[in-house]
Each structure stands twice: as C-alpha cells, then as structure tokens.
Amino acid sequence: MTNTATPNSSTEITVNGTRLSVSANHSLIQALWKTGHPNFKSASCLEGVCGSCRIMVKYDNQSAVNMALACQSKVEPGMQVIFPQYLEKESTALLNHRYRLQLSSESSEQLKTIFPEAADCRHCHGCTVACPKGIDVEQGITLANEGKLAAAGDLFINCVMCDLCTTSCPENIAPNYVALFARRTTAVNQPTPTNLARRLQALQRGELKIKY
C-alpha cells in the first residue's frame, strides 16, 4: 500500500457508500475528521478506549477485502471503506458472560461455564483473518479450551477489543472476551509482587503520604 499524494492535496474515497473528497497524507480517521464528518458511533478512542474504528477496506490494487483500523490506515486514492455496525448477536452473546474474579485453581472449569460456546470452535480461521492486529485468535481459543489460560491471554496482548473476531464467528464465540477473562483470571491468581505488597501494607498502616 503506497501513498504518493503531495502535502495538502485531496483524494476521492468511498465511505459507507458515499463518495468523499478527503485530505491525503492522513490516516483515514484523521481525514474524515478534517472534512467535518461527525464522529462515528462508538468511536471511543477520544474517550480513552481503543478499537472502535474498525473498518472493512478494499484498495484499487487488491481484490481482497481487508479488516483494519481507521486510525492505522493511510488514505489511498479510490479506497472503499465500510464501518461495520455492531451486530445484535454480539450484545446478545455477551449478556451471559458475567463473572466475579476469584482466587481459584478451577479457572479453566469456570471458563467452560461462562463461555460454553468456546468449545464449539469450528477452526474455520475466520476470527484470525478478521483480526486487524494480526493476532492468532483461533490459537488463543484453542489454548483456552485446553486450560492454558496464561498462554491464551498472552496471545491477545495487542488486542484492542474491536470485536471483529466476534462478528466473524459462526458459533457466536466472543474470542476477545474469552481472552480478557483468561488475562484477568491469570492475574488475580498470581501472587502479589513483594514490593507491591509492602507498599500496600505501608499504606494501610498510614505510613505513606498521598499527594493530591
């Protein structure tokens, strides 16, 4: 993917079926903002949460449709972009994924209870192909199903919770939330670092002064 536009030049692209003239030499999201285009619903990076500017994009020199993030995609002449809406199945599937973190040696069994659909993975590779961060999502689900939660969580260290893996899953698995559970439960079951424990104890004894 190349961009040979000169500074301050503009180029034509299509966004959600509408032809737009946008500034070149910008990321897609920056170019849209510069046109006065309203912020997209759920584009919450401005509020400190990443992953909402997910896009489906096709370039003139490519036949494939790629998944990407608008903040990391440079404007290309003739690019065709879709900002997919959150599907109803996502919110429905996530309603049952509520849990309370606790010290437990049965975390893998807890995962099976909270995310029973994870065991139905078809290994179709759709989630991995859809990931704009290049995460081997399918492998993460495989590791989680095998009870290897720490390894599963580590695979998702660059996950931005864009939900593209969820929308691509025919079994309504929410891989990013499986990974989030894996990372959380791994952390809560790890011993508190010695230096942190000492600081917390000192704070409880009133020995540390907090400056506001």
N, C-alpha and C positions, 0 to 999 in steps of 0.2 A: 504494500500500500504506500503510494508516494503522493506528495503534495508539492506542486511547483508554483503555487499561487504567489503573487507578489504581495508585499505588505499593503494593508488597507483595501485589497481587492475583494470582490464578492463572487459568489458562485451559486449555481442553482442546484438545489437538492429537493427531494420529496420527503415530507414528514407526515406520517399518518394519512397519506393520500393527497396531501396539499403541497403544491409546488411553492417553494420559498426561495428567496434570494437572501443568502446569509454571508456573513464575513468569513473570509478564508483565513487560513493560518490560526485557527482556533480549534479547541475541542468542540464537539457537536453541542454540548450543553451550553458552553460559553457563547457560541454563535447564535443559538436560539434566544438566549437571554438578551444579547445585544440587539436583536430585532424587536425587543419588547414583548416577545412571546411570553405568555403567563407561565409561571412555574407549574410543572406538571404535578398532578395529584400524587401524593406520597413521595415527591422528590425531597426527601427529608435530610439530605446531606447538609443543607443550610441550617439544620437544627441539630447537627452533630451525629446523625445516623447515616451510614453509608448504604449503598446497594440498591437504591430505588430507581436510578436512572437506567435500568436495564433496557436494552433495545434488541430488535432483530434488524439486521442490516445487510444489504446486498450492494456490492460495488460493481461498476460497469465492467471491470476486467475479471469478474468472478461469476461463476454460475451458481455457487452455493450461497445459502442464506446463513449468516453467522450470528451467534449470540455475543453481545458485547455490553459495555457500559458507556453511556454517552459522554461521561466525563473523561474517558480514556480513549475516545475515538476521534481522530482528526477529521475535519471536514474534507470531503472528497467530491469533486465535481460529479454530479449525476447520481450520487449515492441515494439509495432508497431506504428509509428508516421507518420502523414501526415501534412505537412504545406500547408493548402489550399490557392489557389491563389485567389486574389480579383476577384470577378465576374463582368462581364461587366454591369450587371443590377445595381450594386452599383453606379458606376460612372455616369451612365445614370440617375438614380433616383435622385442623389444629384445635378444635374445641375439646377434643378428648385427650390432648397432650398436656395435661396439667399434672404437676407433681410437686412434692416437697423434698428438697435435698436433705439427705440424712446420712450419717455415718453408717455404712453397711458394706458387708462383704458380698452381698447379693445384688449388686448394681446391675449385672447383666440380666438377672431374672426380672428386676424392676423394669428394665428397658423392654423386655418382651411383653410385659403387662401394659406399659404406656404406649408403646409403638408396635403392636402385634403385626401390623401390615408390613413392617420391615422384613419379616421372614418370607414375604411373598415376592421378593425381588425377582424379576424375570431375567436379569443380567442382559438387558437389551441395549445398554450403553447410552441410552437417551439422556440420562442425567449428566453423565460425564461430557457428552458432546455439547450439552446446553450450557455448561459452566463457563462464564466469561473469564474466570480466573485460572482456568486450566487445572482444576482440582480433579483427581481421580475419584469422583463421587461414588461411583459404583463400588470401588475397592473399600471405601470408607464404610459403606453399608455392610459389605461382606465381613469386615473386621468387627463391626459392632455386633453382628449376628453371631460371631464366633466368641463373643465375650471379651474381645480385645479392645476395650473402650479407650484406653490411653492412646493406643496406636491409631484408632479411628479418629479421635479428637485431634491428634497431631496433623493428620492429613488436611484438616479443614482450617488450619491456622490462618490462611488468607481469605477465608470465606467472608463475604460482605452481606450475606443474608438477602440476596436479590430474589430468591425463590424460583429462579428459572429451572432448577432441578426438580422442584415440586410440580411445576406446571407441565413438565415433560414426562412425568411418571405415570404410566398406565395403571399402577396399583395404588395411586394416591399416597405414596410414601412421601414424607417431607424430610429428605436426607439432611438438609441443613439443620433442622431441629433435632434430628437424631444425633447429629454431631455436637450440637450445643449441649444436649443432655450428657453426652459422653465426656465433653470437656468439663462441664460443671461437676458431675459426679466424681470424676477423677480428681479434680482439685479439692473437693470437700473431703475426700477420703485420704488425702496426703497429710502427713504430719506437718504441723505449723513450723516454719523455719525458726531455729533457735533465736536468732536476733530479733525476729518479729515478736516472738513470744515474750522475750524480755521487755521489749518496748511496750507491749500491751499491758504487761503486769505493772510496769512502772507508771503507766498512765492510770491504771486502776487505783494505784496507791497514792495518786496525786503528786507524783514526783516530776512530772513533765508539765511545762507550761505551754499552752497553746496560744499562739498569737493570731488574732483575727484581723 
